[in-house]
Amino acid sequence: MDGLHNTAALLTVIQTCKAQGKSVIDFFRQALIDPSSISLIPILT
């Protein structure tokens, strides 16, 4: 089941990026470069 959990987590990130208009590739690239600098939590203004 661990593989299914990982797949679900990746698909959630992909769908969240798409919903927020963010590039999925750029998000994962930045996550690899500097994990502390990224967030999928929207900033409310």
PQR file of N, CA, C, O and H, with PARSE charges and radii, in Angstrom:
ATOM      1  N   MET A   1       0.809  -1.211   0.000 -0.4000 1.5000
ATOM      2  CA  MET A   1       0.000   0.000   0.000 -0.0000 2.0000
ATOM      3  C   MET A   1       0.847   1.268   0.000  0.5500 1.7000
ATOM      4  O   MET A   1       0.344   2.343  -0.326 -0.5500 1.4000
ATOM      5  N   ASP A   2       2.102   1.162   0.353 -0.4000 1.5000
ATOM      6  CA  ASP A   2       2.946   2.355   0.415 -0.0000 2.0000
ATOM      7  C   ASP A   2       3.071   3.021  -0.952  0.5500 1.7000
ATOM      8  O   ASP A   2       3.082   4.248  -1.046 -0.5500 1.4000
ATOM      9  H   ASP A   2       2.511   0.289   0.618  0.4000 1.0000
ATOM     10  N   GLY A   3       3.164   2.225  -2.000 -0.4000 1.5000
ATOM     11  CA  GLY A   3       3.258   2.780  -3.347 -0.0000 2.0000
ATOM     12  C   GLY A   3       2.007   3.550  -3.727  0.5500 1.7000
ATOM     13  O   GLY A   3       2.087   4.597  -4.368 -0.5500 1.4000
ATOM     14  H   GLY A   3       3.155   1.228  -1.924  0.4000 1.0000
ATOM     15  N   LEU A   4       0.847   3.032  -3.332 -0.4000 1.5000
ATOM     16  CA  LEU A   4      -0.408   3.726  -3.617 -0.0000 2.0000
ATOM     17  C   LEU A   4      -0.494   5.044  -2.856  0.5500 1.7000
ATOM     18  O   LEU A   4      -1.004   6.035  -3.379 -0.5500 1.4000
ATOM     19  H   LEU A   4       0.782   2.181  -2.810  0.4000 1.0000
ATOM     20  N   HIS A   5       0.003   5.056  -1.626 -0.4000 1.5000
ATOM     21  CA  HIS A   5       0.001   6.290  -0.828 -0.0000 2.0000
ATOM     22  C   HIS A   5       0.894   7.339  -1.485  0.5500 1.7000
ATOM     23  O   HIS A   5       0.521   8.509  -1.570 -0.5500 1.4000
ATOM     24  H   HIS A   5       0.418   4.251  -1.202  0.4000 1.0000
ATOM     25  N   ASN A   6       2.068   6.923  -1.947 -0.4000 1.5000
ATOM     26  CA  ASN A   6       2.984   7.858  -2.613 -0.0000 2.0000
ATOM     27  C   ASN A   6       2.379   8.402  -3.900  0.5500 1.7000
ATOM     28  O   ASN A   6       2.502   9.590  -4.201 -0.5500 1.4000
ATOM     29  H   ASN A   6       2.371   5.973  -1.877  0.4000 1.0000
ATOM     30  N   THR A   7       1.726   7.526  -4.656 -0.4000 1.5000
ATOM     31  CA  THR A   7       1.078   7.952  -5.899 -0.0000 2.0000
ATOM     32  C   THR A   7      -0.019   8.959  -5.605  0.5500 1.7000
ATOM     33  O   THR A   7      -0.148   9.966  -6.302 -0.5500 1.4000
ATOM     34  H   THR A   7       1.626   6.561  -4.411  0.4000 1.0000
ATOM     35  N   ALA A   8      -0.809   8.689  -4.576 -0.4000 1.5000
ATOM     36  CA  ALA A   8      -1.888   9.603  -4.201 -0.0000 2.0000
ATOM     37  C   ALA A   8      -1.331  10.963  -3.787  0.5500 1.7000
ATOM     38  O   ALA A   8      -1.899  11.999  -4.136 -0.5500 1.4000
ATOM     39  H   ALA A   8      -0.704   7.871  -4.011  0.4000 1.0000
ATOM     40  N   ALA A   9      -0.230  10.965  -3.051 -0.4000 1.5000
ATOM     41  CA  ALA A   9       0.381  12.225  -2.620 -0.0000 2.0000
ATOM     42  C   ALA A   9       0.884  13.023  -3.822  0.5500 1.7000
ATOM     43  O   ALA A   9       0.688  14.237  -3.884 -0.5500 1.4000
ATOM     44  H   ALA A   9       0.231  10.124  -2.768  0.4000 1.0000
ATOM     45  N   LEU A  10       1.525  12.356  -4.768 -0.4000 1.5000
ATOM     46  CA  LEU A  10       2.020  13.043  -5.970 -0.0000 2.0000
ATOM     47  C   LEU A  10       0.871  13.605  -6.800  0.5500 1.7000
ATOM     48  O   LEU A  10       0.947  14.734  -7.284 -0.5500 1.4000
ATOM     49  H   LEU A  10       1.684  11.370  -4.718  0.4000 1.0000
ATOM     50  N   LEU A  11      -0.190  12.820  -6.963 -0.4000 1.5000
ATOM     51  CA  LEU A  11      -1.338  13.299  -7.735 -0.0000 2.0000
ATOM     52  C   LEU A  11      -2.010  14.489  -7.055  0.5500 1.7000
ATOM     53  O   LEU A  11      -2.504  15.393  -7.728 -0.5500 1.4000
ATOM     54  H   LEU A  11      -0.252  11.903  -6.569  0.4000 1.0000
ATOM     55  N   THR A  12      -2.028  14.489  -5.723 -0.4000 1.5000
ATOM     56  CA  THR A  12      -2.595  15.616  -4.981 -0.0000 2.0000
ATOM     57  C   THR A  12      -1.784  16.885  -5.228  0.5500 1.7000
ATOM     58  O   THR A  12      -2.351  17.956  -5.445 -0.5500 1.4000
ATOM     59  H   THR A  12      -1.626  13.754  -5.176  0.4000 1.0000
ATOM     60  N   VAL A  13      -0.466  16.765  -5.195 -0.4000 1.5000
ATOM     61  CA  VAL A  13       0.398  17.920  -5.461 -0.0000 2.0000
ATOM     62  C   VAL A  13       0.171  18.426  -6.883  0.5500 1.7000
ATOM     63  O   VAL A  13       0.065  19.632  -7.105 -0.5500 1.4000
ATOM     64  H   VAL A  13      -0.005  15.895  -5.019  0.4000 1.0000
ATOM     65  N   ILE A  14       0.098  17.515  -7.837 -0.4000 1.5000
ATOM     66  CA  ILE A  14      -0.102  17.906  -9.235 -0.0000 2.0000
ATOM     67  C   ILE A  14      -1.427  18.636  -9.408  0.5500 1.7000
ATOM     68  O   ILE A  14      -1.475  19.680 -10.058 -0.5500 1.4000
ATOM     69  H   ILE A  14       0.184  16.535  -7.657  0.4000 1.0000
ATOM     70  N   GLN A  15      -2.497  18.104  -8.837 -0.4000 1.5000
ATOM     71  CA  GLN A  15      -3.808  18.735  -8.977 -0.0000 2.0000
ATOM     72  C   GLN A  15      -3.856  20.090  -8.266  0.5500 1.7000
ATOM     73  O   GLN A  15      -4.489  21.026  -8.755 -0.5500 1.4000
ATOM     74  H   GLN A  15      -2.457  17.255  -8.309  0.4000 1.0000
ATOM     75  N   THR A  16      -3.191  20.197  -7.116 -0.4000 1.5000
ATOM     76  CA  THR A  16      -3.159  21.467  -6.393 -0.0000 2.0000
ATOM     77  C   THR A  16      -2.397  22.518  -7.190  0.5500 1.7000
ATOM     78  O   THR A  16      -2.829  23.668  -7.273 -0.5500 1.4000
ATOM     79  H   THR A  16      -2.676  19.438  -6.719  0.4000 1.0000
ATOM     80  N   CYS A  17      -1.270  22.134  -7.776 -0.4000 1.5000
ATOM     81  CA  CYS A  17      -0.515  23.069  -8.623 -0.0000 2.0000
ATOM     82  C   CYS A  17      -1.380  23.550  -9.778  0.5500 1.7000
ATOM     83  O   CYS A  17      -1.427  24.747 -10.064 -0.5500 1.4000
ATOM     84  H   CYS A  17      -0.919  21.200  -7.709  0.4000 1.0000
ATOM     85  N   LYS A  18      -2.061  22.632 -10.437 -0.4000 1.5000
ATOM     86  CA  LYS A  18      -2.914  23.001 -11.568 -0.0000 2.0000
ATOM     87  C   LYS A  18      -4.032  23.937 -11.129  0.5500 1.7000
ATOM     88  O   LYS A  18      -4.332  24.908 -11.824 -0.5500 1.4000
ATOM     89  H   LYS A  18      -2.023  21.660 -10.204  0.4000 1.0000
ATOM     90  N   ALA A  19      -4.650  23.659  -9.989 -0.4000 1.5000
ATOM     91  CA  ALA A  19      -5.747  24.495  -9.493 -0.0000 2.0000
ATOM     92  C   ALA A  19      -5.273  25.904  -9.165  0.5500 1.7000
ATOM     93  O   ALA A  19      -6.034  26.864  -9.289 -0.5500 1.4000
ATOM     94  H   ALA A  19      -4.406  22.870  -9.425  0.4000 1.0000
ATOM     95  N   GLN A  20      -4.011  26.030  -8.744 -0.4000 1.5000
ATOM     96  CA  GLN A  20      -3.458  27.334  -8.383 -0.0000 2.0000
ATOM     97  C   GLN A  20      -2.731  27.998  -9.550  0.5500 1.7000
ATOM     98  O   GLN A  20      -2.187  29.092  -9.398 -0.5500 1.4000
ATOM     99  H   GLN A  20      -3.393  25.251  -8.642  0.4000 1.0000
ATOM    100  N   GLY A  21      -2.717  27.352 -10.699 -0.4000 1.5000
ATOM    101  CA  GLY A  21      -2.056  27.920 -11.871 -0.0000 2.0000
ATOM    102  C   GLY A  21      -0.541  27.893 -11.787  0.5500 1.7000
ATOM    103  O   GLY A  21       0.134  28.679 -12.451 -0.5500 1.4000
ATOM    104  H   GLY A  21      -3.159  26.463 -10.822  0.4000 1.0000
ATOM    105  N   LYS A  22      -0.004  26.992 -10.975 -0.4000 1.5000
ATOM    106  CA  LYS A  22       1.451  26.878 -10.835 -0.0000 2.0000
ATOM    107  C   LYS A  22       1.972  25.790 -11.766  0.5500 1.7000
ATOM    108  O   LYS A  22       1.261  24.834 -12.077 -0.5500 1.4000
ATOM    109  H   LYS A  22      -0.552  26.353 -10.436  0.4000 1.0000
ATOM    110  N   SER A  23       3.199  25.938 -12.201 -0.4000 1.5000
ATOM    111  CA  SER A  23       3.845  24.928 -13.025 -0.0000 2.0000
ATOM    112  C   SER A  23       4.252  23.746 -12.142  0.5500 1.7000
ATOM    113  O   SER A  23       4.967  23.911 -11.154 -0.5500 1.4000
ATOM    114  H   SER A  23       3.777  26.713 -11.948  0.4000 1.0000
ATOM    115  N   VAL A  24       3.791  22.568 -12.511 -0.4000 1.5000
ATOM    116  CA  VAL A  24       4.124  21.365 -11.747 -0.0000 2.0000
ATOM    117  C   VAL A  24       5.628  21.102 -11.801  0.5500 1.7000
ATOM    118  O   VAL A  24       6.247  20.781 -10.786 -0.5500 1.4000
ATOM    119  H   VAL A  24       3.211  22.434 -13.313  0.4000 1.0000
ATOM    120  N   ILE A  25       6.205  21.237 -12.980 -0.4000 1.5000
ATOM    121  CA  ILE A  25       7.645  21.001 -13.144 -0.0000 2.0000
ATOM    122  C   ILE A  25       8.449  21.994 -12.314  0.5500 1.7000
ATOM    123  O   ILE A  25       9.399  21.607 -11.633 -0.5500 1.4000
ATOM    124  H   ILE A  25       5.702  21.498 -13.805  0.4000 1.0000
ATOM    125  N   ASP A  26       8.073  23.276 -12.365 -0.4000 1.5000
ATOM    126  CA  ASP A  26       8.780  24.289 -11.573 -0.0000 2.0000
ATOM    127  C   ASP A  26       8.636  24.017 -10.080  0.5500 1.7000
ATOM    128  O   ASP A  26       9.585  24.207  -9.320 -0.5500 1.4000
ATOM    129  H   ASP A  26       7.302  23.590 -12.918  0.4000 1.0000
ATOM    130  N   PHE A  27       7.457  23.574  -9.656 -0.4000 1.5000
ATOM    131  CA  PHE A  27       7.242  23.278  -8.240 -0.0000 2.0000
ATOM    132  C   PHE A  27       8.179  22.163  -7.778  0.5500 1.7000
ATOM    133  O   PHE A  27       8.850  22.299  -6.755 -0.5500 1.4000
ATOM    134  H   PHE A  27       6.686  23.419 -10.274  0.4000 1.0000
ATOM    135  N   PHE A  28       8.227  21.055  -8.534 -0.4000 1.5000
ATOM    136  CA  PHE A  28       9.093  19.941  -8.141 -0.0000 2.0000
ATOM    137  C   PHE A  28      10.567  20.315  -8.248  0.5500 1.7000
ATOM    138  O   PHE A  28      11.373  19.883  -7.424 -0.5500 1.4000
ATOM    139  H   PHE A  28       7.682  20.945  -9.365  0.4000 1.0000
ATOM    140  N   ARG A  29      10.929  21.111  -9.249 -0.4000 1.5000
ATOM    141  CA  ARG A  29      12.317  21.563  -9.382 -0.0000 2.0000
ATOM    142  C   ARG A  29      12.717  22.373  -8.144  0.5500 1.7000
ATOM    143  O   ARG A  29      13.780  22.151  -7.565 -0.5500 1.4000
ATOM    144  H   ARG A  29      10.274  21.462  -9.918  0.4000 1.0000
ATOM    145  N   GLN A  30      11.859  23.310  -7.748 -0.4000 1.5000
ATOM    146  CA  GLN A  30      12.162  24.134  -6.578 -0.0000 2.0000
ATOM    147  C   GLN A  30      12.187  23.290  -5.302  0.5500 1.7000
ATOM    148  O   GLN A  30      12.973  23.554  -4.391 -0.5500 1.4000
ATOM    149  H   GLN A  30      10.995  23.490  -8.219  0.4000 1.0000
ATOM    150  N   ALA A  31      11.326  22.278  -5.242 -0.4000 1.5000
ATOM    151  CA  ALA A  31      11.307  21.390  -4.077 -0.0000 2.0000
ATOM    152  C   ALA A  31      12.630  20.646  -3.927  0.5500 1.7000
ATOM    153  O   ALA A  31      13.085  20.398  -2.811 -0.5500 1.4000
ATOM    154  H   ALA A  31      10.688  22.063  -5.982  0.4000 1.0000
ATOM    155  N   LEU A  32      13.238  20.295  -5.041 -0.4000 1.5000
ATOM    156  CA  LEU A  32      14.527  19.607  -4.988 -0.0000 2.0000
ATOM    157  C   LEU A  32      15.671  20.559  -4.660  0.5500 1.7000
ATOM    158  O   LEU A  32      16.628  20.174  -3.989 -0.5500 1.4000
ATOM    159  H   LEU A  32      12.868  20.496  -5.948  0.4000 1.0000
ATOM    160  N   ILE A  33      15.576  21.796  -5.130 -0.4000 1.5000
ATOM    161  CA  ILE A  33      16.633  22.785  -4.901 -0.0000 2.0000
ATOM    162  C   ILE A  33      16.596  23.314  -3.472  0.5500 1.7000
ATOM    163  O   ILE A  33      17.618  23.338  -2.788 -0.5500 1.4000
ATOM    164  H   ILE A  33      14.799  22.109  -5.675  0.4000 1.0000
ATOM    165  N   ASP A  34      15.417  23.738  -3.024 -0.4000 1.5000
ATOM    166  CA  ASP A  34      15.276  24.344  -1.694 -0.0000 2.0000
ATOM    167  C   ASP A  34      13.894  24.024  -1.128  0.5500 1.7000
ATOM    168  O   ASP A  34      12.965  24.816  -1.281 -0.5500 1.4000
ATOM    169  H   ASP A  34      14.586  23.719  -3.580  0.4000 1.0000
ATOM    170  N   PRO A  35      13.753  22.874  -0.477 -0.5600 1.5000
ATOM    171  CA  PRO A  35      12.444  22.438   0.002  0.2800 2.0000
ATOM    172  C   PRO A  35      11.759  23.410   0.965  0.5500 1.7000
ATOM    173  O   PRO A  35      10.531  23.426   1.053 -0.5500 1.4000
ATOM    174  N   SER A  36      12.526  24.206   1.674 -0.4000 1.5000
ATOM    175  CA  SER A  36      11.913  25.116   2.647 -0.0000 2.0000
ATOM    176  C   SER A  36      11.300  26.354   1.998  0.5500 1.7000
ATOM    177  O   SER A  36      10.613  27.125   2.667 -0.5500 1.4000
ATOM    178  H   SER A  36      13.523  24.193   1.603  0.4000 1.0000
ATOM    179  N   SER A  37      11.540  26.551   0.702 -0.4000 1.5000
ATOM    180  CA  SER A  37      11.060  27.774   0.048 -0.0000 2.0000
ATOM    181  C   SER A  37       9.730  27.600  -0.680  0.5500 1.7000
ATOM    182  O   SER A  37       9.233  28.553  -1.280 -0.5500 1.4000
ATOM    183  H   SER A  37      12.098  25.924   0.158  0.4000 1.0000
ATOM    184  N   ILE A  38       9.146  26.407  -0.639 -0.4000 1.5000
ATOM    185  CA  ILE A  38       7.920  26.173  -1.398 -0.0000 2.0000
ATOM    186  C   ILE A  38       6.745  25.871  -0.480  0.5500 1.7000
ATOM    187  O   ILE A  38       6.914  25.392   0.641 -0.5500 1.4000
ATOM    188  H   ILE A  38       9.550  25.632  -0.152  0.4000 1.0000
ATOM    189  N   SER A  39       5.565  26.158  -0.977 -0.4000 1.5000
ATOM    190  CA  SER A  39       4.345  25.852  -0.239 -0.0000 2.0000
ATOM    191  C   SER A  39       3.186  25.794  -1.214  0.5500 1.7000
ATOM    192  O   SER A  39       3.145  26.544  -2.190 -0.5500 1.4000
ATOM    193  H   SER A  39       5.427  26.547  -1.888  0.4000 1.0000
ATOM    194  N   LEU A  40       2.248  24.903  -0.947 -0.4000 1.5000
ATOM    195  CA  LEU A  40       1.026  24.842  -1.737 -0.0000 2.0000
ATOM    196  C   LEU A  40      -0.134  25.500  -1.001  0.5500 1.7000
ATOM    197  O   LEU A  40      -1.264  25.511  -1.489 -0.5500 1.4000
ATOM    198  H   LEU A  40       2.281  24.295  -0.155  0.4000 1.0000
ATOM    199  N   ILE A  41       0.154  26.048   0.175 -0.4000 1.5000
ATOM    200  CA  ILE A  41      -0.881  26.741   0.938 -0.0000 2.0000
ATOM    201  C   ILE A  41      -1.051  28.130   0.335  0.5500 1.7000
ATOM    202  O   ILE A  41      -0.099  28.909   0.293 -0.5500 1.4000
ATOM    203  H   ILE A  41       1.072  26.039   0.571  0.4000 1.0000
ATOM    204  N   PRO A  42      -2.258  28.444  -0.131 -0.5600 1.5000
ATOM    205  CA  PRO A  42      -2.458  29.755  -0.761  0.2800 2.0000
ATOM    206  C   PRO A  42      -2.334  30.893   0.250  0.5500 1.7000
ATOM    207  O   PRO A  42      -2.686  30.744   1.420 -0.5500 1.4000
ATOM    208  N   ILE A  43      -1.832  32.021  -0.219 -0.4000 1.5000
ATOM    209  CA  ILE A  43      -1.718  33.221   0.610 -0.0000 2.0000
ATOM    210  C   ILE A  43      -2.991  34.030   0.424  0.5500 1.7000
ATOM    211  O   ILE A  43      -3.298  34.471  -0.683 -0.5500 1.4000
ATOM    212  H   ILE A  43      -1.546  32.142  -1.170  0.4000 1.0000
ATOM    213  N   LEU A  44      -3.725  34.222   1.501 -0.4000 1.5000
ATOM    214  CA  LEU A  44      -4.974  34.976   1.440 -0.0000 2.0000
ATOM    215  C   LEU A  44      -4.690  36.458   1.627  0.5500 1.7000
ATOM    216  O   LEU A  44      -3.972  36.856   2.545 -0.5500 1.4000
ATOM    217  H   LEU A  44      -3.476  33.864   2.401  0.4000 1.0000
ATOM    218  N   THR A  45      -5.257  37.262   0.751 -0.4000 1.5000
ATOM    219  CA  THR A  45      -5.047  38.713   0.866 -0.0000 2.0000
ATOM    220  C   THR A  45      -6.353  39.424   1.065  0.5500 1.7000
ATOM    221  O   THR A  45      -6.377  40.649   1.182 -0.5500 1.4000
ATOM    222  H   THR A  45      -5.840  36.939   0.006  0.4000 1.0000
TER
END
